[in-house]
Structure formats: C-alpha cells, structure tokens
Amino acid sequence: MKKRIWFFLRINNSRPSEHQQSAKNKTDSADERELKSENGTKSDQTKSITNPLKPVVKPTEPDFFGDRYAKDDVPSQTNCPSNIRKRVPQTQFAQMFLHSIPVLQWAKHFTPEEYERLSHYSGAHGWGSVGAEVLKSSLGILNTSANQLMFDDWERRANRSECIRCAVVGNGGILNGSRKGKEIDEHDYVFRVNGAVLKGFEKDVGSRTSFYTFSTNTMRNSMRSYAGVGYRGPPISKVTIVVCPPTYFGKNVTAEKFKIYHPDFIRYLRNRFLHSHLLKTGARRIYRPSTGAVMLLAAIHTCDQVDAYGFMTPDYTLYSDHYYDKQRRTVHFYANHDMRMELKLWQKLHEAGLMNLFMR
C-alpha cells in the first residue's frame, strides 16, 4: 500500500482589516478517488511517553491496534473561558479524548526509541514505511515552533481575541446559496480541504484560507477532477509562501509553512473516534478517516471554538455533492471511508457543544 501523508499548509492570509476588531455533504470525493489508485498497492524537548488511558475498544479485537501514544506538553495559547478542552470532561467524549496527543510531528519527535515504537505501523499510522535515516533527515527540516504549533503566529497578532475561533470548511453542497462567506471569513483561522474552489463562491464559502489540508493523492485527484470548475491548486493569496511540492505551490517555499500530522494522531482518530465496522470487512486495509474528518478533528483538538461548514448531515440527500457542482450530483459512498459514521460523529460533537455544525 502506498504511504499516505496528510499535510497542512500554513497560509499567510490574515483577516481583512475590517474584521480585526473583533456540514452537510461529504467534504470531497477526491478522497474516494484515491481508492482506485490504492487498491493494488502497500517545551523544546517533546516527551515520548505512552498514554495509560484504557482504549475505547478492547485491544484484543484484531481490527484495533496501537492505542498508546506519545504525549506533548504544549501549553494553551489563550485563557479562553469556553475552550473546547475545558468542556470535554462533561461530555460523552471524556474517556476517548486525549488532551496531550501530538497533533503535528516535527524534528523533536524523532528519537531511536520513538522510531522503534512507530515502525510497527505503516502508512499514515506510523513510520514503518520509511527508513530511520530518511525520516530523521526529513523531520529535521521541520525544526521550528512554526512546525510544532498549529497557531504559531497567534502571539504576534494585533488585536487578537480572547479565544481562538476557527472555521472549518468542507466542500458539501449545502453551502451553495448559504451566504455564509462573510461569517466564515470573520473567524481567526479558516481551514479548507482538497478541491476548495473559491472564485465565484465567495458569498457562500468566503475568500480567506489559513490552513489547507491534503494528502499527496487527494491533491492530485482534486487538480484533475475539479479543473473544470476552476480549481487550480490551494486557495492561496498572492503574498503567501507555501511549501513542497513546487509543482503545486510555486518556487518560493519555506519549511515554516509546512505542517504534517503526527501518525499517533491519525491512529488515535481511527481507533477512538472513527472505529468503523469496515475494519471487520474486506475493506479493512484501505479504510481510513476522510481528509475532511482529520482536518475537523485536528481543529477540535487545537482551536478554542470550532464552527464547521459544508460537512455531511442527515439531510445530505437534499443537496448536491459539492457546492461548486455545475449539475446536481448524488453523494456516493466508498469503502475507504465511513461517511455515515462521520455524519453521526459530527452530530454528536455538535450536540455535546464541542463544535457548532452548520445546518439548514
């Protein structure tokens, strides 16, 4: 199976000056198109300690693996009274939510001991698909606080608010005609995923992008599949410098703009939040949370407040697959994701008050 890596691009697209004072359909079928290509293939010092919490699913089950994770002691960047992490203990997610799970991986995470532990897991779930020296060299480039922290520019922002407010924007058809663009752009940070077409849809989905989430496969698939609706690559501003591969992002690249999810975080999401029945079927080898799901859950683990737009909800049949579809397209389900389980998870997180899900 091909190694799949999820990337974050940190985008220099601050809120417009006028804002300084202050989902229903699936996020993208580019994830599912990946199925065809994979069916035939394989403080300064971060603490590397395992978390002793009991797994949500019994570890004796053959489809459950590696529910022990590294631990990062990253202090909160705000004193937000309504911080998501402060609300978790009063919800049904209290036992499964790990406050110290490393969301991003960077240079300090590599040690021989950690490589030995994570080399038992392949693909996005570990380091088993890459040699130790190659990994050490690659992570060595990600050696600044910008690679460790999701909101590395927060302390430098003028007129920053009491809480870090995030808009996480999927590509679901419910956003077409929603007129949520201004509301989305007023957040401190805006997350987008895969084929996020902005031109011509600004009134519905906004124009700002702070983080763009993709895997190497979903990026290629998005550029092929959505060229007809104007998608040419990540929704970046003219002054943005993003990173690798230059074919997609231009020649001016800096490592500080490059963030990679930690394999423990991906495995943790699969084990605890999206432990699908598909893991008991022939689809077990290809099943994984969708790219949009990883993005939304990463925001829930790092932001103080999360508003989600364009994610699947129970009445998804009323809308086209994507907000930018020229003709109505029915939502299709594929074996490599469990979109119905993700739908139910978004409802539960919304009802628990851990995020606000846009619904009509």
Number of C-alpha atoms within 10 A of each C-alpha: 14 15 18 17 17 20 20 25 26 27 25 19 18 18 19 10 7 8 13 16 11 11 29 30 30 30 30 25 23 25 25 19 17 19 17 10 12 17 14 9 9 13 9 10 9 18 14 16 12 12 14 9 13 12 17 14 15 12 14 8 9 9 18 19 18 17 21 18 23 21 19 20 14 15 8 12 17 15 11 15 11 13 21 19 19 13 15 20 12 10 14 12 17 13 14 18 18 19 16 15 21 26 24 22 21 25 19 18 23 18 13 10 10 14 19 13 17 19 18 13 18 18 17 22 27 22 23 18 20 15 11 17 9 10 15 19 12 12 18 15 15 22 16 16 15 18 24 25 19 19 19 15 11 15 10 8 11 9 9 14 15 14 17 21 19 26 26 29 27 33 30 28 29 30 30 20 12 17 15 17 18 16 14 27 22 21 22 23 24 27 25 29 31 30 32 26 25 21 15 13 17 17 19 20 30 21 22 27 29 24 28 21 24 26 21 14 21 24 21 17 20 24 19 14 15 19 14 11 15 15 19 16 19 26 23 21 15 8 9 17 21 25 22 16 11 11 8 15 17 12 13 11 16 13 18 20 20 21 26 20 22 24 25 26 24 23 24 25 21 21 21 19 19 20 20 22 13 18 18 12 12 10 16 15 15 17 21 26 23 22 23 26 25 21 26 27 20 19 25 22 20 21 24 25 23 28 23 24 28 28 29 31 24 14 12 20 16 12 20 22 26 29 25 23 15 10 9 13 13 14 18 10 13 14 16 24 23 19 22 14 15 22 20 14 16 24 18 16 19 17 13 16 17 24 22 19 23 20 17 10
